[in-house]
Amino acid sequence: MLMIGKQNAQISAVRLVDIHGTRFLDIEYCHDDTPTTVRTARVGPESVYTNPQPGDQVVISYLMNVVTTITRR
């Protein structure tokens, strides 16, 4: 478990989710050091760069094991 910090990762899937008019992105990704473990984060559009795509190399920021931001590498 990563309490606080950043991990390099690669996005494998991106889905737009609309919950009662509020939009989120469900992003599947794998950390570079564990490429066979698929993880999922649901983030608001303010927490991720514009137009994330599968295959993008990213940095995932965590706070108390919760994804807070996703940025391009």
Predicted model as a PDB file, atoms N, CA, C, CB and O in Angstrom, pLDDT in the B-factor column:
MODEL        1                                                                  
ATOM      1  N   MET A   1       0.847  -1.169   0.000  1.00 62.00           N  
ATOM      2  CA  MET A   1       0.000   0.000   0.000  1.00 62.00           C  
ATOM      3  C   MET A   1       0.901   1.244   0.000  1.00 62.00           C  
ATOM      4  CB  MET A   1      -0.968  -0.009   1.228  1.00 62.00           C  
ATOM      5  O   MET A   1       1.862   1.332   0.764  1.00 62.00           O  
ATOM      6  N   LEU A   2       0.570   2.192  -0.866  1.00 69.00           N  
ATOM      7  CA  LEU A   2       1.330   3.433  -0.992  1.00 69.00           C  
ATOM      8  C   LEU A   2       0.579   4.543  -0.265  1.00 69.00           C  
ATOM      9  CB  LEU A   2       1.560   3.806  -2.490  1.00 69.00           C  
ATOM     10  O   LEU A   2      -0.449   5.017  -0.747  1.00 69.00           O  
ATOM     11  N   MET A   3       1.087   4.956   0.890  1.00 77.00           N  
ATOM     12  CA  MET A   3       0.390   5.969   1.681  1.00 77.00           C  
ATOM     13  C   MET A   3       0.475   7.352   1.032  1.00 77.00           C  
ATOM     14  CB  MET A   3       0.969   6.020   3.095  1.00 77.00           C  
ATOM     15  O   MET A   3      -0.519   8.074   0.952  1.00 77.00           O  
ATOM     16  N   ILE A   4       1.664   7.706   0.573  1.00 87.00           N  
ATOM     17  CA  ILE A   4       1.847   8.990  -0.106  1.00 87.00           C  
ATOM     18  C   ILE A   4       3.025   8.844  -1.055  1.00 87.00           C  
ATOM     19  CB  ILE A   4       2.081  10.164   0.918  1.00 87.00           C  
ATOM     20  O   ILE A   4       4.028   8.213  -0.719  1.00 87.00           O  
ATOM     21  N   GLY A   5       2.901   9.426  -2.235  1.00 93.00           N  
ATOM     22  CA  GLY A   5       4.001   9.353  -3.180  1.00 93.00           C  
ATOM     23  C   GLY A   5       3.515   9.281  -4.607  1.00 93.00           C  
ATOM     24  O   GLY A   5       2.348   9.531  -4.908  1.00 93.00           O  
ATOM     25  N   LYS A   6       4.455   8.929  -5.486  1.00 96.00           N  
ATOM     26  CA  LYS A   6       4.163   8.871  -6.917  1.00 96.00           C  
ATOM     27  C   LYS A   6       4.710   7.575  -7.496  1.00 96.00           C  
ATOM     28  CB  LYS A   6       4.764  10.094  -7.655  1.00 96.00           C  
ATOM     29  O   LYS A   6       5.713   7.035  -7.027  1.00 96.00           O  
ATOM     30  N   GLN A   7       4.022   7.087  -8.533  1.00 96.00           N  
ATOM     31  CA  GLN A   7       4.448   5.860  -9.227  1.00 96.00           C  
ATOM     32  C   GLN A   7       4.336   6.081 -10.728  1.00 96.00           C  
ATOM     33  CB  GLN A   7       3.588   4.627  -8.785  1.00 96.00           C  
ATOM     34  O   GLN A   7       3.356   6.652 -11.206  1.00 96.00           O  
ATOM     35  N   ASN A   8       5.336   5.632 -11.465  1.00 97.00           N  
ATOM     36  CA  ASN A   8       5.247   5.623 -12.918  1.00 97.00           C  
ATOM     37  C   ASN A   8       4.315   4.501 -13.347  1.00 97.00           C  
ATOM     38  CB  ASN A   8       6.648   5.457 -13.564  1.00 97.00           C  
ATOM     39  O   ASN A   8       4.322   3.419 -12.761  1.00 97.00           O  
ATOM     40  N   ALA A   9       3.508   4.767 -14.377  1.00 98.00           N  
ATOM     41  CA  ALA A   9       2.528   3.770 -14.817  1.00 98.00           C  
ATOM     42  C   ALA A   9       2.215   3.968 -16.294  1.00 98.00           C  
ATOM     43  CB  ALA A   9       1.233   3.860 -13.973  1.00 98.00           C  
ATOM     44  O   ALA A   9       2.632   4.945 -16.916  1.00 98.00           O  
ATOM     45  N   GLN A  10       1.466   3.008 -16.837  1.00 98.00           N  
ATOM     46  CA  GLN A  10       0.962   3.100 -18.206  1.00 98.00           C  
ATOM     47  C   GLN A  10      -0.538   2.859 -18.177  1.00 98.00           C  
ATOM     48  CB  GLN A  10       1.677   2.078 -19.150  1.00 98.00           C  
ATOM     49  O   GLN A  10      -1.014   1.916 -17.545  1.00 98.00           O  
ATOM     50  N   ILE A  11      -1.280   3.722 -18.869  1.00 98.00           N  
ATOM     51  CA  ILE A  11      -2.738   3.592 -18.939  1.00 98.00           C  
ATOM     52  C   ILE A  11      -3.102   2.477 -19.909  1.00 98.00           C  
ATOM     53  CB  ILE A  11      -3.397   4.932 -19.374  1.00 98.00           C  
ATOM     54  O   ILE A  11      -2.544   2.387 -21.003  1.00 98.00           O  
ATOM     55  N   SER A  12      -4.045   1.625 -19.500  1.00 98.00           N  
ATOM     56  CA  SER A  12      -4.508   0.556 -20.392  1.00 98.00           C  
ATOM     57  C   SER A  12      -5.935   0.778 -20.883  1.00 98.00           C  
ATOM     58  CB  SER A  12      -4.421  -0.781 -19.683  1.00 98.00           C  
ATOM     59  O   SER A  12      -6.314   0.230 -21.918  1.00 98.00           O  
ATOM     60  N   ALA A  13      -6.738   1.571 -20.165  1.00 98.00           N  
ATOM     61  CA  ALA A  13      -8.115   1.849 -20.609  1.00 98.00           C  
ATOM     62  C   ALA A  13      -8.619   3.120 -19.937  1.00 98.00           C  
ATOM     63  CB  ALA A  13      -9.063   0.651 -20.286  1.00 98.00           C  
ATOM     64  O   ALA A  13      -8.232   3.450 -18.816  1.00 98.00           O  
ATOM     65  N   VAL A  14      -9.500   3.831 -20.660  1.00 98.00           N  
ATOM     66  CA  VAL A  14     -10.125   5.047 -20.136  1.00 98.00           C  
ATOM     67  C   VAL A  14     -11.608   4.985 -20.482  1.00 98.00           C  
ATOM     68  CB  VAL A  14      -9.452   6.349 -20.725  1.00 98.00           C  
ATOM     69  O   VAL A  14     -11.972   4.751 -21.634  1.00 98.00           O  
ATOM     70  N   ARG A  15     -12.465   5.194 -19.481  1.00 98.00           N  
ATOM     71  CA  ARG A  15     -13.914   5.213 -19.700  1.00 98.00           C  
ATOM     72  C   ARG A  15     -14.502   6.454 -19.041  1.00 98.00           C  
ATOM     73  CB  ARG A  15     -14.584   3.921 -19.140  1.00 98.00           C  
ATOM     74  O   ARG A  15     -14.173   6.779 -17.900  1.00 98.00           O  
ATOM     75  N   LEU A  16     -15.370   7.140 -19.766  1.00 97.00           N  
ATOM     76  CA  LEU A  16     -16.096   8.266 -19.209  1.00 97.00           C  
ATOM     77  C   LEU A  16     -17.310   7.728 -18.467  1.00 97.00           C  
ATOM     78  CB  LEU A  16     -16.514   9.276 -20.318  1.00 97.00           C  
ATOM     79  O   LEU A  16     -18.052   6.903 -19.000  1.00 97.00           O  
ATOM     80  N   VAL A  17     -17.515   8.196 -17.232  1.00 97.00           N  
ATOM     81  CA  VAL A  17     -18.637   7.773 -16.409  1.00 97.00           C  
ATOM     82  C   VAL A  17     -19.437   9.018 -16.042  1.00 97.00           C  
ATOM     83  CB  VAL A  17     -18.154   7.004 -15.129  1.00 97.00           C  
ATOM     84  O   VAL A  17     -18.867  10.022 -15.614  1.00 97.00           O  
ATOM     85  N   ASP A  18     -20.749   8.954 -16.209  1.00 96.00           N  
ATOM     86  CA  ASP A  18     -21.633  10.056 -15.851  1.00 96.00           C  
ATOM     87  C   ASP A  18     -22.551   9.570 -14.734  1.00 96.00           C  
ATOM     88  CB  ASP A  18     -22.458  10.561 -17.091  1.00 96.00           C  
ATOM     89  O   ASP A  18     -23.356   8.660 -14.933  1.00 96.00           O  
ATOM     90  N   ILE A  19     -22.424  10.179 -13.563  1.00 95.00           N  
ATOM     91  CA  ILE A  19     -23.252   9.812 -12.413  1.00 95.00           C  
ATOM     92  C   ILE A  19     -24.104  11.020 -12.057  1.00 95.00           C  
ATOM     93  CB  ILE A  19     -22.376   9.351 -11.188  1.00 95.00           C  
ATOM     94  O   ILE A  19     -23.615  11.989 -11.477  1.00 95.00           O  
ATOM     95  N   HIS A  20     -25.386  10.954 -12.412  1.00 96.00           N  
ATOM     96  CA  HIS A  20     -26.335  12.040 -12.134  1.00 96.00           C  
ATOM     97  C   HIS A  20     -25.824  13.390 -12.633  1.00 96.00           C  
ATOM     98  CB  HIS A  20     -26.617  12.119 -10.637  1.00 96.00           C  
ATOM     99  O   HIS A  20     -25.964  14.408 -11.955  1.00 96.00           O  
ATOM    100  N   GLY A  21     -25.234  13.384 -13.816  1.00 95.00           N  
ATOM    101  CA  GLY A  21     -24.761  14.619 -14.424  1.00 95.00           C  
ATOM    102  C   GLY A  21     -23.356  15.037 -14.060  1.00 95.00           C  
ATOM    103  O   GLY A  21     -22.849  16.020 -14.601  1.00 95.00           O  
ATOM    104  N   THR A  22     -22.714  14.321 -13.162  1.00 96.00           N  
ATOM    105  CA  THR A  22     -21.326  14.603 -12.804  1.00 96.00           C  
ATOM    106  C   THR A  22     -20.429  13.619 -13.534  1.00 96.00           C  
ATOM    107  CB  THR A  22     -21.108  14.519 -11.263  1.00 96.00           C  
ATOM    108  O   THR A  22     -20.632  12.407 -13.455  1.00 96.00           O  
ATOM    109  N   ARG A  23     -19.441  14.138 -14.241  1.00 96.00           N  
ATOM    110  CA  ARG A  23     -18.574  13.281 -15.050  1.00 96.00           C  
ATOM    111  C   ARG A  23     -17.300  12.905 -14.306  1.00 96.00           C  
ATOM    112  CB  ARG A  23     -18.220  13.974 -16.359  1.00 96.00           C  
ATOM    113  O   ARG A  23     -16.692  13.714 -13.605  1.00 96.00           O  
ATOM    114  N   PHE A  24     -16.925  11.649 -14.487  1.00 98.00           N  
ATOM    115  CA  PHE A  24     -15.694  11.093 -13.943  1.00 98.00           C  
ATOM    116  C   PHE A  24     -15.014  10.292 -15.038  1.00 98.00           C  
ATOM    117  CB  PHE A  24     -15.973  10.209 -12.689  1.00 98.00           C  
ATOM    118  O   PHE A  24     -15.620   9.970 -16.059  1.00 98.00           O  
ATOM    119  N   LEU A  25     -13.745   9.974 -14.812  1.00 98.00           N  
ATOM    120  CA  LEU A  25     -13.017   9.074 -15.691  1.00 98.00           C  
ATOM    121  C   LEU A  25     -12.609   7.850 -14.884  1.00 98.00           C  
ATOM    122  CB  LEU A  25     -11.775   9.776 -16.321  1.00 98.00           C  
ATOM    123  O   LEU A  25     -12.000   7.978 -13.822  1.00 98.00           O  
ATOM    124  N   ASP A  26     -12.942   6.667 -15.384  1.00 98.00           N  
ATOM    125  CA  ASP A  26     -12.406   5.426 -14.830  1.00 98.00           C  
ATOM    126  C   ASP A  26     -11.175   5.093 -15.644  1.00 98.00           C  
ATOM    127  CB  ASP A  26     -13.463   4.249 -14.861  1.00 98.00           C  
ATOM    128  O   ASP A  26     -11.260   4.862 -16.850  1.00 98.00           O  
ATOM    129  N   ILE A  27     -10.028   5.069 -14.981  1.00 98.00           N  
ATOM    130  CA  ILE A  27      -8.761   4.839 -15.668  1.00 98.00           C  
ATOM    131  C   ILE A  27      -8.139   3.560 -15.138  1.00 98.00           C  
ATOM    132  CB  ILE A  27      -7.794   6.040 -15.483  1.00 98.00           C  
ATOM    133  O   ILE A  27      -7.902   3.419 -13.938  1.00 98.00           O  
ATOM    134  N   GLU A  28      -7.877   2.622 -16.053  1.00 98.00           N  
ATOM    135  CA  GLU A  28      -7.151   1.399 -15.718  1.00 98.00           C  
ATOM    136  C   GLU A  28      -5.693   1.618 -16.064  1.00 98.00           C  
ATOM    137  CB  GLU A  28      -7.729   0.157 -16.471  1.00 98.00           C  
ATOM    138  O   GLU A  28      -5.370   2.187 -17.106  1.00 98.00           O  
ATOM    139  N   TYR A  29      -4.819   1.166 -15.190  1.00 98.00           N  
ATOM    140  CA  TYR A  29      -3.388   1.384 -15.395  1.00 98.00           C  
ATOM    141  C   TYR A  29      -2.590   0.298 -14.696  1.00 98.00           C  
ATOM    142  CB  TYR A  29      -2.965   2.772 -14.882  1.00 98.00           C  
ATOM    143  O   TYR A  29      -3.111  -0.421 -13.844  1.00 98.00           O  
ATOM    144  N   CYS A  30      -1.324   0.186 -15.063  1.00 98.00           N  
ATOM    145  CA  CYS A  30      -0.387  -0.734 -14.418  1.00 98.00           C  
ATOM    146  C   CYS A  30       0.852   0.051 -14.028  1.00 98.00           C  
ATOM    147  CB  CYS A  30      -0.020  -1.933 -15.356  1.00 98.00           C  
ATOM    148  O   CYS A  30       1.385   0.813 -14.834  1.00 98.00           O  
ATOM    149  N   HIS A  31       1.312  -0.127 -12.804  1.00 96.00           N  
ATOM    150  CA  HIS A  31       2.588   0.467 -12.396  1.00 96.00           C  
ATOM    151  C   HIS A  31       3.698  -0.190 -13.204  1.00 96.00           C  
ATOM    152  CB  HIS A  31       2.836   0.295 -10.855  1.00 96.00           C  
ATOM    153  O   HIS A  31       3.619  -1.369 -13.548  1.00 96.00           O  
ATOM    154  N   ASP A  32       4.729   0.586 -13.501  1.00 97.00           N  
ATOM    155  CA  ASP A  32       5.852   0.047 -14.280  1.00 97.00           C  
ATOM    156  C   ASP A  32       6.524  -1.129 -13.575  1.00 97.00           C  
ATOM    157  CB  ASP A  32       6.883   1.144 -14.545  1.00 97.00           C  
ATOM    158  O   ASP A  32       7.006  -2.050 -14.234  1.00 97.00           O  
ATOM    159  N   ASP A  33       6.559  -1.107 -12.247  1.00 95.00           N  
ATOM    160  CA  ASP A  33       7.233  -2.179 -11.519  1.00 95.00           C  
ATOM    161  C   ASP A  33       6.360  -3.423 -11.306  1.00 95.00           C  
ATOM    162  CB  ASP A  33       7.694  -1.660 -10.186  1.00 95.00           C  
ATOM    163  O   ASP A  33       6.862  -4.452 -10.855  1.00 95.00           O  
ATOM    164  N   THR A  34       5.063  -3.343 -11.622  1.00 95.00           N  
ATOM    165  CA  THR A  34       4.157  -4.503 -11.551  1.00 95.00           C  
ATOM    166  C   THR A  34       3.240  -4.496 -12.776  1.00 95.00           C  
ATOM    167  CB  THR A  34       3.310  -4.481 -10.224  1.00 95.00           C  
ATOM    168  O   THR A  34       2.040  -4.252 -12.648  1.00 95.00           O  
ATOM    169  N   PRO A  35       3.796  -4.762 -13.963  1.00 95.00           N  
ATOM    170  CA  PRO A  35       3.037  -4.599 -15.207  1.00 95.00           C  
ATOM    171  C   PRO A  35       1.887  -5.580 -15.405  1.00 95.00           C  
ATOM    172  CB  PRO A  35       3.957  -4.724 -16.350  1.00 95.00           C  
ATOM    173  O   PRO A  35       1.071  -5.376 -16.304  1.00 95.00           O  
ATOM    174  N   THR A  36       1.792  -6.625 -14.606  1.00 96.00           N  
ATOM    175  CA  THR A  36       0.689  -7.583 -14.764  1.00 96.00           C  
ATOM    176  C   THR A  36      -0.467  -7.314 -13.800  1.00 96.00           C  
ATOM    177  CB  THR A  36       1.201  -8.997 -14.557  1.00 96.00           C  
ATOM    178  O   THR A  36      -1.491  -7.994 -13.863  1.00 96.00           O  
ATOM    179  N   THR A  37      -0.317  -6.337 -12.917  1.00 96.00           N  
ATOM    180  CA  THR A  37      -1.369  -5.987 -11.966  1.00 96.00           C  
ATOM    181  C   THR A  37      -2.122  -4.764 -12.470  1.00 96.00           C  
ATOM    182  CB  THR A  37      -0.778  -5.724 -10.557  1.00 96.00           C  
ATOM    183  O   THR A  37      -1.583  -3.657 -12.482  1.00 96.00           O  
ATOM    184  N   VAL A  38      -3.366  -4.965 -12.885  1.00 97.00           N  
ATOM    185  CA  VAL A  38      -4.185  -3.861 -13.385  1.00 97.00           C  
ATOM    186  C   VAL A  38      -4.891  -3.200 -12.214  1.00 97.00           C  
ATOM    187  CB  VAL A  38      -5.215  -4.356 -14.440  1.00 97.00           C  
ATOM    188  O   VAL A  38      -5.521  -3.868 -11.393  1.00 97.00           O  
ATOM    189  N   ARG A  39      -4.780  -1.891 -12.147  1.00 97.00           N  
ATOM    190  CA  ARG A  39      -5.417  -1.100 -11.093  1.00 97.00           C  
ATOM    191  C   ARG A  39      -6.423  -0.155 -11.742  1.00 97.00           C  
ATOM    192  CB  ARG A  39      -4.355  -0.303 -10.256  1.00 97.00           C  
ATOM    193  O   ARG A  39      -6.327   0.132 -12.935  1.00 97.00           O  
ATOM    194  N   THR A  40      -7.378   0.324 -10.967  1.00 97.00           N  
ATOM    195  CA  THR A  40      -8.395   1.238 -11.489  1.00 97.00           C  
ATOM    196  C   THR A  40      -8.541   2.426 -10.554  1.00 97.00           C  
ATOM    197  CB  THR A  40      -9.754   0.517 -11.665  1.00 97.00           C  
ATOM    198  O   THR A  40      -8.527   2.279  -9.332  1.00 97.00           O  
ATOM    199  N   ALA A  41      -8.681   3.603 -11.145  1.00 97.00           N  
ATOM    200  CA  ALA A  41      -8.937   4.823 -10.370  1.00 97.00           C  
ATOM    201  C   ALA A  41     -10.099   5.562 -11.006  1.00 97.00           C  
ATOM    202  CB  ALA A  41      -7.668   5.735 -10.302  1.00 97.00           C  
ATOM    203  O   ALA A  41     -10.182   5.659 -12.230  1.00 97.00           O  
ATOM    204  N   ARG A  42     -10.991   6.081 -10.187  1.00 97.00           N  
ATOM    205  CA  ARG A  42     -12.061   6.964 -10.672  1.00 97.00           C  
ATOM    206  C   ARG A  42     -11.692   8.369 -10.218  1.00 97.00           C  
ATOM    207  CB  ARG A  42     -13.499   6.527 -10.127  1.00 97.00           C  
ATOM    208  O   ARG A  42     -11.620   8.651  -9.022  1.00 97.00           O  
ATOM    209  N   VAL A  43     -11.459   9.247 -11.192  1.00 97.00           N  
ATOM    210  CA  VAL A  43     -11.031  10.612 -10.892  1.00 97.00           C  
ATOM    211  C   VAL A  43     -11.896  11.605 -11.653  1.00 97.00           C  
ATOM    212  CB  VAL A  43      -9.541  10.812 -11.245  1.00 97.00           C  
ATOM    213  O   VAL A  43     -12.466  11.283 -12.695  1.00 97.00           O  
ATOM    214  N   GLY A  44     -11.982  12.800 -11.122  1.00 96.00           N  
ATOM    215  CA  GLY A  44     -12.659  13.875 -11.824  1.00 96.00           C  
ATOM    216  C   GLY A  44     -11.753  14.430 -12.912  1.00 96.00           C  
ATOM    217  O   GLY A  44     -10.537  14.242 -12.857  1.00 96.00           O  
ATOM    218  N   PRO A  45     -12.318  15.105 -13.889  1.00 96.00           N  
ATOM    219  CA  PRO A  45     -11.515  15.638 -14.993  1.00 96.00           C  
ATOM    220  C   PRO A  45     -10.469  16.662 -14.545  1.00 96.00           C  
ATOM    221  CB  PRO A  45     -12.422  16.271 -16.018  1.00 96.00           C  
ATOM    222  O   PRO A  45      -9.490  16.890 -15.254  1.00 96.00           O  
ATOM    223  N   GLU A  46     -10.663  17.276 -13.387  1.00 97.00           N  
ATOM    224  CA  GLU A  46      -9.687  18.233 -12.874  1.00 97.00           C  
ATOM    225  C   GLU A  46      -8.422  17.556 -12.349  1.00 97.00           C  
ATOM    226  CB  GLU A  46     -10.310  19.063 -11.776  1.00 97.00           C  
ATOM    227  O   GLU A  46      -7.414  18.222 -12.111  1.00 97.00           O  
ATOM    228  N   SER A  47      -8.472  16.237 -12.169  1.00 97.00           N  
ATOM    229  CA  SER A  47      -7.347  15.501 -11.592  1.00 97.00           C  
ATOM    230  C   SER A  47      -6.483  14.788 -12.621  1.00 97.00           C  
ATOM    231  CB  SER A  47      -7.856  14.504 -10.610  1.00 97.00           C  
ATOM    232  O   SER A  47      -5.537  14.085 -12.265  1.00 97.00           O  
ATOM    233  N   VAL A  48      -6.809  14.968 -13.899  1.00 98.00           N  
ATOM    234  CA  VAL A  48      -6.071  14.287 -14.961  1.00 98.00           C  
ATOM    235  C   VAL A  48      -5.878  15.252 -16.130  1.00 98.00           C  
ATOM    236  CB  VAL A  48      -6.818  12.995 -15.425  1.00 98.00           C  
ATOM    237  O   VAL A  48      -6.682  16.162 -16.332  1.00 98.00           O  
ATOM    238  N   TYR A  49      -4.823  15.051 -16.884  1.00 97.00           N  
ATOM    239  CA  TYR A  49      -4.541  15.905 -18.040  1.00 97.00           C  
ATOM    240  C   TYR A  49      -5.610  15.707 -19.121  1.00 97.00           C  
ATOM    241  CB  TYR A  49      -3.132  15.599 -18.612  1.00 97.00           C  
ATOM    242  O   TYR A  49      -6.393  14.759 -19.056  1.00 97.00           O  
ATOM    243  N   THR A  50      -5.639  16.584 -20.094  1.00 96.00           N  
ATOM    244  CA  THR A  50      -6.639  16.550 -21.156  1.00 96.00           C  
ATOM    245  C   THR A  50      -6.448  15.345 -22.075  1.00 96.00           C  
ATOM    246  CB  THR A  50      -6.584  17.836 -21.969  1.00 96.00           C  
ATOM    247  O   THR A  50      -5.342  15.072 -22.543  1.00 96.00           O  
ATOM    248  N   ASN A  51      -7.538  14.635 -22.321  1.00 96.00           N  
ATOM    249  CA  ASN A  51      -7.593  13.542 -23.285  1.00 96.00           C  
ATOM    250  C   ASN A  51      -6.625  12.380 -23.000  1.00 96.00           C  
ATOM    251  CB  ASN A  51      -7.313  14.083 -24.640  1.00 96.00           C  
ATOM    252  O   ASN A  51      -5.814  12.046 -23.863  1.00 96.00           O  
ATOM    253  N   PRO A  52      -6.689  11.766 -21.831  1.00 98.00           N  
ATOM    254  CA  PRO A  52      -5.839  10.596 -21.574  1.00 98.00           C  
ATOM    255  C   PRO A  52      -6.238   9.440 -22.497  1.00 98.00           C  
ATOM    256  CB  PRO A  52      -5.943  10.159 -20.085  1.00 98.00           C  
ATOM    257  O   PRO A  52      -7.419   9.254 -22.792  1.00 98.00           O  
ATOM    258  N   GLN A  53      -5.252   8.673 -22.944  1.00 98.00           N  
ATOM    259  CA  GLN A  53      -5.478   7.580 -23.893  1.00 98.00           C  
ATOM    260  C   GLN A  53      -4.738   6.328 -23.441  1.00 98.00           C  
ATOM    261  CB  GLN A  53      -5.026   7.985 -25.313  1.00 98.00           C  
ATOM    262  O   GLN A  53      -3.707   6.424 -22.775  1.00 98.00           O  
ATOM    263  N   PRO A  54      -5.262   5.137 -23.804  1.00 98.00           N  
ATOM    264  CA  PRO A  54      -4.519   3.905 -23.532  1.00 98.00           C  
ATOM    265  C   PRO A  54      -3.131   3.979 -24.162  1.00 98.00           C  
ATOM    266  CB  PRO A  54      -5.289   2.673 -24.065  1.00 98.00           C  
ATOM    267  O   PRO A  54      -2.966   4.460 -25.283  1.00 98.00           O  
ATOM    268  N   GLY A  55      -2.152   3.500 -23.429  1.00 98.00           N  
ATOM    269  CA  GLY A  55      -0.766   3.527 -23.889  1.00 98.00           C  
ATOM    270  C   GLY A  55       0.024   4.712 -23.375  1.00 98.00           C  
ATOM    271  O   GLY A  55       1.252   4.712 -23.464  1.00 98.00           O  
ATOM    272  N   ASP A  56      -0.655   5.739 -22.830  1.00 98.00           N  
ATOM    273  CA  ASP A  56       0.045   6.904 -22.301  1.00 98.00           C  
ATOM    274  C   ASP A  56       0.906   6.514 -21.107  1.00 98.00           C  
ATOM    275  CB  ASP A  56      -0.954   7.998 -21.902  1.00 98.00           C  
ATOM    276  O   ASP A  56       0.490   5.732 -20.252  1.00 98.00           O  
ATOM    277  N   GLN A  57       2.109   7.068 -21.065  1.00 98.00           N  
ATOM    278  CA  GLN A  57       3.010   6.907 -19.928  1.00 98.00           C  
ATOM    279  C   GLN A  57       2.704   8.035 -18.948  1.00 98.00           C  
ATOM    280  CB  GLN A  57       4.527   6.923 -20.376  1.00 98.00           C  
ATOM    281  O   GLN A  57       2.738   9.206 -19.324  1.00 98.00           O  
ATOM    282  N   VAL A  58       2.405   7.694 -17.699  1.00 98.00           N  
ATOM    283  CA  VAL A  58       1.932   8.679 -16.733  1.00 98.00           C  
ATOM    284  C   VAL A  58       2.632   8.536 -15.382  1.00 98.00           C  
ATOM    285  CB  VAL A  58       0.429   8.549 -16.553  1.00 98.00           C  
ATOM    286  O   VAL A  58       3.344   7.566 -15.122  1.00 98.00           O  
ATOM    287  N   VAL A  59       2.405   9.526 -14.546  1.00 98.00           N  
ATOM    288  CA  VAL A  59       2.802   9.482 -13.134  1.00 98.00           C  
ATOM    289  C   VAL A  59       1.527   9.568 -12.316  1.00 98.00           C  
ATOM    290  CB  VAL A  59       3.809  10.649 -12.761  1.00 98.00           C  
ATOM    291  O   VAL A  59       0.750  10.512 -12.464  1.00 98.00           O  
ATOM    292  N   ILE A  60       1.309   8.584 -11.455  1.00 97.00           N  
ATOM    293  CA  ILE A  60       0.135   8.517 -10.590  1.00 97.00           C  
ATOM    294  C   ILE A  60       0.545   9.029  -9.207  1.00 97.00           C  
ATOM    295  CB  ILE A  60      -0.442   7.050 -10.512  1.00 97.00           C  
ATOM    296  O   ILE A  60       1.485   8.506  -8.609  1.00 97.00           O  
ATOM    297  N   SER A  61      -0.147  10.036  -8.701  1.00 97.00           N  
ATOM    298  CA  SER A  61       0.124  10.560  -7.354  1.00 97.00           C  
ATOM    299  C   SER A  61      -0.911  10.000  -6.387  1.00 97.00           C  
ATOM    300  CB  SER A  61       0.102  12.124  -7.340  1.00 97.00           C  
ATOM    301  O   SER A  61      -2.103   9.948  -6.687  1.00 97.00           O  
ATOM    302  N   TYR A  62      -0.427   9.583  -5.217  1.00 96.00           N  
ATOM    303  CA  TYR A  62      -1.276   8.974  -4.202  1.00 96.00           C  
ATOM    304  C   TYR A  62      -1.230   9.748  -2.898  1.00 96.00           C  
ATOM    305  CB  TYR A  62      -0.863   7.536  -3.963  1.00 96.00           C  
ATOM    306  O   TYR A  62      -0.217  10.360  -2.558  1.00 96.00           O  
ATOM    307  N   LEU A  63      -2.334   9.715  -2.177  1.00 94.00           N  
ATOM    308  CA  LEU A  63      -2.398  10.180  -0.803  1.00 94.00           C  
ATOM    309  C   LEU A  63      -3.274   9.192  -0.053  1.00 94.00           C  
ATOM    310  CB  LEU A  63      -2.955  11.651  -0.701  1.00 94.00           C  
ATOM    311  O   LEU A  63      -4.453   9.033  -0.368  1.00 94.00           O  
ATOM    312  N   MET A  64      -2.701   8.538   0.927  1.00 91.00           N  
ATOM    313  CA  MET A  64      -3.388   7.501   1.705  1.00 91.00           C  
ATOM    314  C   MET A  64      -3.982   6.425   0.795  1.00 91.00           C  
ATOM    315  CB  MET A  64      -4.495   8.127   2.568  1.00 91.00           C  
ATOM    316  O   MET A  64      -5.118   5.991   0.983  1.00 91.00           O  
ATOM    317  N   ASN A  65      -3.192   6.007  -0.193  1.00 90.00           N  
ATOM    318  CA  ASN A  65      -3.531   4.941  -1.132  1.00 90.00           C  
ATOM    319  C   ASN A  65      -4.689   5.299  -2.077  1.00 90.00           C  
ATOM    320  CB  ASN A  65      -3.881   3.695  -0.365  1.00 90.00           C  
ATOM    321  O   ASN A  65      -5.284   4.408  -2.682  1.00 90.00           O  
ATOM    322  N   VAL A  66      -5.011   6.589  -2.207  1.00 95.00           N  
ATOM    323  CA  VAL A  66      -6.053   7.055  -3.119  1.00 95.00           C  
ATOM    324  C   VAL A  66      -5.386   7.909  -4.199  1.00 95.00           C  
ATOM    325  CB  VAL A  66      -7.167   7.868  -2.352  1.00 95.00           C  
ATOM    326  O   VAL A  66      -4.566   8.775  -3.893  1.00 95.00           O  
ATOM    327  N   VAL A  67      -5.740   7.663  -5.453  1.00 96.00           N  
ATOM    328  CA  VAL A  67      -5.180   8.440  -6.552  1.00 96.00           C  
ATOM    329  C   VAL A  67      -5.693   9.871  -6.446  1.00 96.00           C  
ATOM    330  CB  VAL A  67      -5.548   7.813  -7.933  1.00 96.00           C  
ATOM    331  O   VAL A  67      -6.898  10.104  -6.355  1.00 96.00           O  
ATOM    332  N   THR A  68      -4.755  10.836  -6.459  1.00 96.00           N  
ATOM    333  CA  THR A  68      -5.141  12.245  -6.380  1.00 96.00           C  
ATOM    334  C   THR A  68      -4.970  12.957  -7.724  1.00 96.00           C  
ATOM    335  CB  THR A  68      -4.317  12.954  -5.309  1.00 96.00           C  
ATOM    336  O   THR A  68      -5.795  13.793  -8.091  1.00 96.00           O  
ATOM    337  N   THR A  69      -3.907  12.630  -8.457  1.00 97.00           N  
ATOM    338  CA  THR A  69      -3.691  13.222  -9.777  1.00 97.00           C  
ATOM    339  C   THR A  69      -2.996  12.232 -10.692  1.00 97.00           C  
ATOM    340  CB  THR A  69      -2.867  14.513  -9.668  1.00 97.00           C  
ATOM    341  O   THR A  69      -2.291  11.326 -10.249  1.00 97.00           O  
ATOM    342  N   ILE A  70      -3.218  12.435 -11.987  1.00 98.00           N  
ATOM    343  CA  ILE A  70      -2.534  11.664 -13.014  1.00 98.00           C  
ATOM    344  C   ILE A  70      -1.960  12.663 -14.006  1.00 98.00           C  
ATOM    345  CB  ILE A  70      -3.499  10.635 -13.717  1.00 98.00           C  
ATOM    346  O   ILE A  70      -2.697  13.449 -14.600  1.00 98.00           O  
ATOM    347  N   THR A  71      -0.637  12.631 -14.184  1.00 98.00           N  
ATOM    348  CA  THR A  71       0.033  13.548 -15.094  1.00 98.00           C  
ATOM    349  C   THR A  71       0.832  12.757 -16.126  1.00 98.00           C  
ATOM    350  CB  THR A  71       0.952  14.519 -14.317  1.00 98.00           C  
ATOM    351  O   THR A  71       1.243  11.623 -15.881  1.00 98.00           O  
ATOM    352  N   ARG A  72       1.044  13.384 -17.289  1.00 98.00           N  
ATOM    353  CA  ARG A  72       1.898  12.755 -18.316  1.00 98.00           C  
ATOM    354  C   ARG A  72       3.338  12.771 -17.862  1.00 98.00           C  
ATOM    355  CB  ARG A  72       1.761  13.476 -19.681  1.00 98.00           C  
ATOM    356  O   ARG A  72       3.776  13.661 -17.133  1.00 98.00           O  
ATOM    357  N   ARG A  73       4.073  11.752 -18.316  1.00 96.00           N  
ATOM    358  CA  ARG A  73       5.517  11.744 -18.080  1.00 96.00           C  
ATOM    359  C   ARG A  73       6.201  12.514 -19.167  1.00 96.00           C  
ATOM    360  CB  ARG A  73       6.068  10.316 -18.009  1.00 96.00           C  
ATOM    361  O   ARG A  73       7.426  12.633 -19.161  1.00 96.00           O  
TER     362      ARG A  73                                                      
ENDMDL                                                                          
END                                                                             
